[in-house]
Amino acid sequence: MNSRLPRFLAGLLLVALAIPAQILAGGGSLSDIEPAEVVYIVPAMTGSDDVERVRAGDRELIVFDELVQDDDQTAQVRRQLEASAAFGAIRRLYALSRSVGRESGAGQGYPEGIFLYVGSLFGDVGPAHASRTIRLRRQSGEEIDPAGFIIISAIRGGDLDLSVADLVKEKYLALTLVHEVGHQILSELYRPHLDLVALSYSRGGRDVMTVTDPVMALNEGWAEGLEAMVGELLVDRGETGFGEQSTDPAVRAMFRGRQDTLRRHKYLWDTVGETEGETRNGLQMMSSEGVVAYLLYQLMTDRVFSGRNRVEGFRKVIDVLARHRPRNLAQAMNALVSQHPDFKNVAARHFYEWTKYATHSQQGPALYKKVRTARLAFLRYQRKDETSEELAVELRLAKAEYEEWKDEVFQRVMSRNNIADPLPDPLWLDFQQDRIGLNLATAGELSRFLDRVWGRDEQHLVVAEKITGFRDSPDGGYFQQVGDLRPLLEGQSVERLAEARQQFQYWHEANRSPTAMAAYIATRADRLLSKRLQDWGLADR
């Protein structure tokens, strides 16, 4: 009996050592993962009422101290977050992301942890992630340099006026922090190789419904998709009430715009908020954070891809992001199937079926529109007569044509290594501090840009509709250069637009190697950073 004891203990030790590996491989549940440390911090102030700074090589770091004594506001935040299932989930997912990152060498050199500053010293920007390396003095006396921190302040701007106390009372703070920790995850995985914020060229602000650019859409869509995934995990556990039951209409509106709308996948349509209709073109979809969010959310919660406990999908996606550092969703999908070829069919089905194959060519949306038009005609004509029978035949033929085309495209996609085509150039144009992507713009956006370039003219909308209609038709396509517009301009000079293209290229050349943007805080177009943020080097100048 005694001779068996060492063998038993050795076996027990092997099992104990295997448990973390199983969890990190997705075999365990989220609750099996040790949550990441949360550290509350406060800026260190000098005698001149400025934030203390130190030099670290060629960088200037602002200094924070670990918070010793909570004020009332911080104490409220701490209590809610400690009791929040949503915040507990993202703490565990963050810890898992760092573990997966270590396996691929990503995120090394930065201390792990979620670093929170509660207060308005940097302006009322709301919950926001600041991707700037800081110097933090711990209570133990240790000094570390985290890769960023999260600001928790009031949200004031546009139609929003919510204090931190409001966010706590409405139990909405934790869910917004899931989004911000999502930014922290991506920022740490990509450092020091890429700064997605600096690579984004859109200037028009952002929102879940807005077309921005493929880089910003991936960055923001990842955070939105993660937020939805956490919501799904909590629903599985019987947790409810994350915003939709709020007593504050602004909070309910934010929740519906970020979570409910995402689950109802209203982002791929030309008319915002619709569930049917004209689709955006493929590049517009890949530049819409809602589209990116929905596709990543669908993958990470897919039972085949993610497993019974919904953790394996997150681990797979994190591993792909850490190893390949894609700059847009198309690159992310290609990297995923190269690393996980067994899930190529699942990924391709999600990617193409939901986007109506617009990400392959405009033939898909055109055939889909034909089916939809035939369906509407059939549904409107209820009488059982010859006309009704003719409409039913037209509907069957339209469906058959669409399905046959899709099958052919899908087989062609599955026969090659990459499931997603490279994204076309948005063809950015700059004019008097306005920017527009020629391959991204709607007719209305392009018409307003033409008014600024050529002077107001009612015919500009007609010209813009002609340009975008040709671009988004199966017989047209994306423009390769501004000169491609000449046959569509009906006598209007293309030179001013060529100058606008050149102005963007001058800007791009001047910013080709930008320093890491200090803070990516503008989570809505109407959230403006205060001058103090710029003065302290926490925002791009």
C-alpha positions in Angstrom: 0.0 0.0 0.0 2.8 2.4 0.9 4.6 1.6 -2.4 1.6 2.9 -4.3 1.5 6.2 -2.5 4.4 7.9 -4.3 2.9 6.8 -7.7 -0.5 8.2 -6.6 1.0 11.5 -5.5 2.9 11.7 -8.7 -0.2 11.1 -10.7 -2.1 13.7 -8.7 0.7 16.2 -9.3 0.5 15.6 -13.1 -3.2 16.1 -13.0 -2.8 19.4 -11.0 -0.2 20.6 -13.5 -2.4 19.7 -16.4 -5.4 21.7 -15.2 -4.2 25.2 -16.2 -3.1 23.9 -19.6 -6.5 22.4 -20.1 -8.2 25.7 -19.1 -5.9 27.8 -21.4 -6.7 25.4 -24.2 -10.4 26.1 -23.8 -11.3 22.9 -22.0 -12.4 24.6 -18.8 -15.0 27.2 -18.1 -14.4 30.9 -17.6 -14.8 30.6 -13.8 -11.8 28.2 -13.7 -9.5 31.1 -14.8 -7.9 33.2 -12.1 -9.0 36.9 -12.7 -6.4 39.6 -13.4 -5.4 42.0 -10.8 -7.3 45.4 -10.7 -5.2 48.4 -9.5 -6.7 51.8 -8.8 -4.3 54.6 -9.6 -4.1 58.4 -9.2 -1.9 60.9 -11.1 1.1 62.0 -9.1 1.0 65.8 -8.8 4.0 68.2 -8.5 4.0 71.3 -6.4 3.0 73.4 -9.4 -0.3 71.5 -9.8 0.9 69.6 -12.8 1.2 65.9 -13.4 4.6 64.5 -12.6 6.7 63.2 -15.5 9.8 61.0 -15.9 12.0 60.2 -18.8 12.4 56.5 -19.9 14.8 56.4 -22.8 13.3 58.5 -25.6 9.8 58.5 -24.0 8.3 60.8 -21.4 6.0 59.0 -19.0 3.4 60.6 -16.7 3.6 59.2 -13.2 0.8 57.6 -11.2 0.7 56.4 -7.7 -1.3 53.3 -6.5 -4.3 54.6 -4.7 -4.0 54.3 -1.0 -7.3 55.7 0.2 -10.6 55.6 -1.8 -12.6 58.8 -2.1 -16.4 58.4 -2.2 -16.6 58.1 -6.0 -13.8 55.5 -6.3 -15.4 53.5 -3.4 -18.7 53.4 -5.3 -16.9 52.2 -8.5 -15.0 49.6 -6.6 -18.1 48.2 -4.9 -20.0 47.9 -8.2 -17.1 46.3 -10.1 -16.3 43.8 -7.3 -20.0 42.7 -7.4 -20.3 42.7 -11.2 -20.4 39.4 -13.1 -19.5 41.3 -16.3 -16.4 42.8 -14.9 -15.4 39.5 -13.3 -15.7 37.9 -16.7 -13.5 40.4 -18.5 -10.9 40.2 -15.7 -10.7 36.4 -16.5 -10.7 36.9 -20.3 -7.9 39.5 -19.9 -5.9 37.0 -17.9 -6.5 34.4 -20.5 -5.4 36.8 -23.3 -2.1 37.5 -21.6 -1.5 33.8 -21.1 -2.2 33.1 -24.8 -0.1 36.1 -25.7 2.9 34.7 -23.8 2.8 31.6 -25.8 3.3 33.6 -29.0 5.6 36.2 -27.6 3.0 39.0 -27.7 2.6 41.6 -25.0 5.9 40.8 -23.3 7.6 43.5 -21.3 4.4 45.0 -19.9 3.1 44.2 -16.4 -0.3 42.4 -16.3 -3.3 44.1 -14.7 -6.2 46.4 -15.3 -5.2 49.9 -14.1 -8.2 52.2 -13.4 -8.2 55.9 -12.7 -11.5 57.3 -11.4 -11.9 61.1 -11.7 -12.2 64.0 -14.1 -8.6 65.3 -14.1 -8.3 64.4 -17.8 -11.8 65.7 -18.7 -15.3 64.2 -18.8 -14.5 61.7 -21.5 -16.4 58.8 -20.0 -15.0 55.3 -19.6 -12.0 55.2 -22.0 -8.8 53.4 -22.7 -5.6 55.5 -22.8 -3.0 53.5 -24.7 0.1 55.3 -23.3 2.8 53.7 -21.3 2.9 55.2 -17.8 5.1 55.0 -14.7 3.3 53.5 -11.7 4.6 53.6 -8.2 3.1 50.7 -6.3 2.4 50.8 -2.5 5.2 48.2 -2.1 7.7 50.7 -3.5 8.0 48.8 -6.8 7.9 51.0 -10.0 6.4 49.5 -13.1 5.5 50.7 -16.6 2.0 49.5 -17.6 1.1 49.7 -21.3 -1.9 51.9 -20.6 -4.7 52.6 -18.2 -8.5 53.1 -18.2 -10.1 56.4 -17.3 -13.5 56.3 -15.5 -15.1 59.7 -15.6 -18.5 61.4 -16.4 -19.7 61.3 -20.0 -20.6 64.8 -21.1 -20.9 65.7 -24.8 -23.7 65.9 -27.4 -26.9 64.4 -25.9 -25.1 62.6 -23.1 -24.7 63.9 -19.6 -24.0 61.0 -17.2 -22.0 61.2 -14.0 -19.9 58.3 -12.7 -22.6 58.0 -10.0 -25.2 57.6 -12.8 -23.2 54.9 -14.4 -22.8 53.1 -11.1 -26.5 53.5 -10.2 -27.6 52.2 -13.6 -25.2 49.3 -13.4 -23.9 50.2 -16.9 -20.3 51.0 -15.9 -19.1 47.4 -15.9 -20.3 46.6 -19.4 -18.6 49.7 -20.8 -15.4 48.6 -19.1 -15.6 45.3 -20.9 -15.2 47.3 -24.1 -12.3 49.4 -22.8 -10.5 46.3 -21.5 -11.0 44.9 -25.0 -9.0 47.8 -26.3 -6.3 47.1 -23.7 -6.1 43.5 -24.8 -5.6 44.4 -28.4 -3.2 47.2 -27.6 -1.0 44.9 -25.6 -1.1 42.1 -28.1 0.0 44.4 -30.9 2.7 46.3 -29.1 5.4 47.3 -30.0 4.8 46.3 -33.6 1.6 48.1 -34.6 -0.6 50.9 -33.3 -4.0 50.4 -34.9 -5.1 53.9 -33.8 -2.3 55.6 -35.6 -3.0 53.5 -38.7 -6.6 54.6 -38.9 -7.2 57.4 -41.4 -10.9 58.2 -40.7 -11.6 61.7 -39.3 -15.3 61.7 -38.9 -15.6 60.2 -35.4 -17.0 56.7 -34.9 -20.1 54.9 -33.9 -21.3 51.3 -34.2 -23.4 52.4 -37.3 -20.8 54.6 -38.9 -18.5 53.6 -41.9 -15.0 54.7 -40.9 -12.1 52.7 -42.2 -11.0 49.0 -42.1 -8.4 49.6 -39.3 -10.6 51.5 -37.0 -13.5 49.1 -37.7 -11.3 46.1 -36.5 -10.1 48.0 -33.4 -13.6 49.1 -32.3 -15.4 46.1 -33.7 -13.2 43.8 -31.6 -14.2 45.7 -28.5 -17.9 45.7 -29.4 -17.8 42.0 -30.3 -16.1 41.1 -27.0 -18.7 43.1 -25.1 -21.5 41.1 -26.8 -19.7 37.9 -26.2 -19.5 38.6 -22.5 -23.2 39.5 -22.5 -23.9 36.1 -24.0 -21.8 34.4 -21.4 -23.7 36.2 -18.6 -27.1 35.3 -20.2 -26.0 31.7 -20.2 -25.4 32.0 -16.5 -28.9 33.6 -15.9 -27.5 37.1 -15.4 -29.8 39.8 -16.9 -30.4 43.5 -16.8 -27.2 44.9 -18.4 -28.6 48.2 -19.6 -31.9 47.1 -21.1 -33.7 47.4 -17.8 -32.1 50.8 -16.8 -34.3 53.6 -15.5 -32.3 56.1 -17.5 -33.3 56.5 -21.2 -29.8 57.5 -22.3 -28.4 54.2 -20.8 -31.1 52.2 -22.4 -30.4 53.9 -25.8 -26.7 53.2 -25.4 -27.3 49.5 -24.6 -29.6 49.1 -27.5 -27.2 50.7 -29.8 -24.2 48.6 -28.7 -25.7 45.2 -27.7 -29.3 44.8 -28.8 -28.6 46.3 -32.3 -25.6 44.1 -32.7 -27.5 40.9 -32.0 -30.1 42.0 -34.5 -27.3 42.6 -37.0 -28.5 45.9 -38.5 -25.1 47.0 -39.6 -24.8 45.8 -43.2 -27.7 47.8 -44.7 -27.3 51.0 -46.5 -30.2 52.5 -44.4 -29.0 52.6 -40.8 -31.0 50.5 -38.4 -32.9 48.5 -41.0 -33.1 44.7 -41.0 -33.6 44.4 -44.8 -32.9 46.5 -47.9 -30.0 47.7 -49.9 -26.6 46.4 -48.6 -23.5 48.5 -48.1 -20.7 47.6 -50.5 -18.1 45.1 -49.3 -15.5 47.7 -48.4 -18.1 49.7 -46.4 -19.0 46.6 -44.5 -15.3 45.9 -43.7 -15.1 49.5 -42.5 -18.2 49.2 -40.2 -17.3 48.3 -36.7 -20.8 46.8 -36.2 -20.1 44.3 -39.1 -16.8 43.4 -37.6 -18.3 43.1 -34.1 -21.1 40.9 -35.2 -18.9 38.5 -37.2 -16.3 38.2 -34.3 -19.2 37.8 -31.8 -20.8 35.1 -34.0 -17.5 33.2 -34.3 -16.6 33.5 -30.6 -20.1 32.2 -29.5 -20.4 29.5 -32.3 -20.7 26.1 -30.5 -18.6 24.4 -33.2 -15.9 26.9 -33.1 -15.9 27.9 -29.5 -16.9 24.7 -27.6 -19.4 24.1 -24.9 -18.1 26.7 -22.5 -17.7 29.5 -25.1 -14.1 30.1 -24.0 -12.2 28.2 -26.8 -13.4 30.6 -29.5 -12.0 33.6 -27.6 -8.7 31.8 -27.1 -8.5 30.9 -30.8 -9.2 34.5 -31.9 -6.7 35.9 -29.4 -4.0 33.5 -30.6 -4.6 34.7 -34.2 -4.5 38.3 -33.2 -1.3 37.8 -31.2 0.5 35.9 -33.9 -0.6 37.7 -37.0 -1.6 41.2 -35.9 -4.1 41.7 -38.7 -5.0 45.3 -39.6 -8.5 44.6 -40.9 -11.2 41.9 -40.7 -10.3 40.3 -44.1 -6.7 39.8 -42.8 -8.0 38.4 -39.5 -10.3 35.9 -41.3 -7.5 34.7 -43.5 -5.1 34.4 -40.6 -7.7 32.4 -38.7 -8.3 29.8 -41.4 -4.5 29.5 -42.0 -4.1 28.7 -38.3 -7.2 26.7 -37.9 -8.0 25.0 -41.3 -10.5 22.6 -39.7 -12.8 25.6 -39.1 -12.5 27.0 -42.6 -16.0 26.1 -43.5 -17.5 27.6 -40.4 -15.5 30.9 -40.8 -16.3 31.2 -44.5 -20.1 30.6 -43.9 -20.2 33.3 -41.2 -18.2 35.7 -43.3 -20.1 35.3 -46.6 -23.6 34.3 -45.8 -24.2 37.1 -43.4 -22.7 39.8 -45.7 -24.7 38.6 -48.7 -21.4 37.9 -50.4 -20.8 41.6 -50.9 -17.3 41.0 -49.5 -16.7 38.9 -52.6 -18.4 41.0 -55.3 -21.4 43.2 -55.8 -23.0 40.4 -57.8 -24.1 38.9 -54.4 -26.1 42.0 -53.3 -27.6 42.4 -56.8 -28.9 38.8 -56.8 -30.1 39.1 -53.2 -32.0 42.3 -54.1 -33.6 40.4 -57.0 -34.8 37.8 -54.5 -36.1 40.4 -52.1 -37.9 42.4 -54.7 -39.6 39.2 -56.0 -40.5 38.2 -52.4 -42.1 41.6 -51.7 -44.1 41.5 -54.9 -45.4 38.0 -54.1 -46.3 38.9 -50.6 -48.2 42.0 -51.7 -50.3 40.1 -54.1 -52.4 37.6 -52.1 -55.0 36.6 -54.6 -54.8 33.1 -56.0 -54.9 33.7 -59.7 -52.6 33.7 -62.7 -50.7 36.8 -61.6 -50.0 35.3 -58.2 -48.7 32.1 -59.8 -46.4 34.1 -62.1 -44.9 36.0 -59.1 -44.4 32.7 -57.3 -42.4 31.4 -60.3 -40.3 34.6 -60.5 -39.5 34.2 -56.8 -38.5 30.6 -57.2 -36.3 31.5 -60.2 -34.6 34.4 -58.3 -33.9 32.2 -55.3 -32.5 29.4 -57.5 -30.2 31.9 -59.3 -29.0 33.3 -56.1 -28.4 29.9 -54.5 -26.6 28.6 -57.6 -24.3 31.6 -57.7 -23.5 31.4 -54.0 -22.7 27.7 -54.2 -20.3 28.3 -57.1 -18.6 31.2 -55.3 -18.4 29.2 -52.0 -16.8 26.2 -53.7 -14.3 28.6 -55.4 -13.5 30.2 -52.0 -13.0 26.9 -50.3 -10.6 25.7 -52.9 -8.1 28.5 -52.2 -5.9 29.3 -49.2 -7.4 32.7 -48.3 -11.2 33.0 -47.9 -11.2 36.8 -48.0 -10.0 39.0 -50.9 -7.6 41.8 -50.1 -9.4 45.0 -49.4 -9.3 47.8 -52.0 -7.8 51.2 -51.3 -10.5 53.5 -49.8 -8.9 56.3 -52.0 -8.8 59.0 -49.3 -9.3 62.6 -50.4 -8.4 65.7 -48.2 -9.9 69.1 -48.8 -9.7 72.0 -46.2 -9.5 69.6 -43.3 -12.3 67.4 -44.6 -11.6 63.8 -45.5 -13.6 61.3 -47.5 -12.9 57.8 -48.9 -14.0 57.7 -52.5 -14.7 53.9 -52.3 -16.4 54.3 -48.9 -18.6 57.4 -49.3 -22.4 57.3 -49.7 -23.9 59.4 -52.4 -25.0 62.0 -49.7 -21.5 62.2 -48.2 -19.9 62.5 -51.7 -22.3 65.2 -52.7 -21.5 67.3 -49.7 -17.8 66.9 -50.4 -18.3 68.0 -54.0 -20.1 71.1 -52.7 -17.0 72.0 -50.7 -14.6 71.3 -53.5 -16.5 72.9 -56.4 -19.0 75.1 -54.7 -22.7 74.4 -53.9 -24.7 72.9 -56.8 -27.9 70.9 -56.7 -26.6 68.7 -59.5 -23.8 67.4 -57.3 -26.2 64.9 -55.7 -27.1 63.6 -59.2 -23.4 63.3 -60.0 -22.6 61.6 -56.7 -25.4 59.1 -57.1 -24.1 58.3 -60.6 -20.6 57.8 -59.2 -21.6 55.6 -56.3 -24.2 53.7 -58.3 -21.5 52.7 -60.9 -19.0 51.9 -58.1 -21.5 49.6 -56.3 -22.9 47.8 -59.4 -21.8 44.4 -60.6 -20.7 46.0 -63.9 -18.7 48.8 -62.2 -16.4 48.3 -59.2 -14.1 50.1 -56.9 -12.1 53.0 -58.3 -8.3 52.5 -58.6 -7.5 56.2 -59.0 -9.3 59.5 -59.1 -8.9 59.6 -62.9 -11.4 56.8 -63.1 -14.1 59.3 -62.4 -13.6 61.3 -65.7 -16.2 59.4 -67.7 -18.8 59.9 -64.9 -18.4 63.6 -64.2 -20.2 65.0 -67.3 -17.8 67.9 -68.0 -16.9 68.6 -64.4 -13.1 69.0 -63.9 -11.4 66.1 -62.1 -8.3 68.2 -61.3 -9.7 69.6 -58.0 -10.4 66.0 -56.8 -6.9 64.9 -57.9 -5.5 67.8 -55.8 -7.6 66.5 -52.9 -6.0 63.1 -53.4 -2.6 64.7 -53.4 -3.3 66.6 -50.2 -4.1 63.3 -48.5 -0.8 61.8 -49.8 1.1 64.8 -48.4 -0.5 64.2 -45.0 0.2 60.5 -45.2 3.9 61.1 -46.1 4.2 63.5 -43.1 2.6 61.0 -40.8 4.1 57.8 -42.2 5.8 56.9 -39.0 3.6 58.3 -36.3 4.4 57.9 -32.7 1.9 55.8 -30.7 -1.2 57.9 -30.2 -1.4 58.5 -26.5 -5.1 57.9 -26.0 -7.9 56.5 -28.1 -10.7 57.9 -26.1 -13.2 59.2 -28.6 -15.8 56.5 -28.4 -18.4 58.7 -30.0 -18.2 61.5 -32.6 -19.6 63.9 -30.0 -17.2 63.0 -27.2 -14.6 65.8 -27.4 -11.3 65.7 -25.4 -10.5 68.6 -23.2 -7.5 70.8 -23.9 -6.0 69.5 -20.6 -5.7 66.1 -22.2 -3.6 67.6 -25.0 -1.6 69.7 -22.6 -0.6 66.6 -20.7 0.2 64.6 -23.7 -2.7 62.1 -23.4 -4.2 62.9 -26.8 -3.0 63.2 -30.3 -2.2 66.8 -31.1 
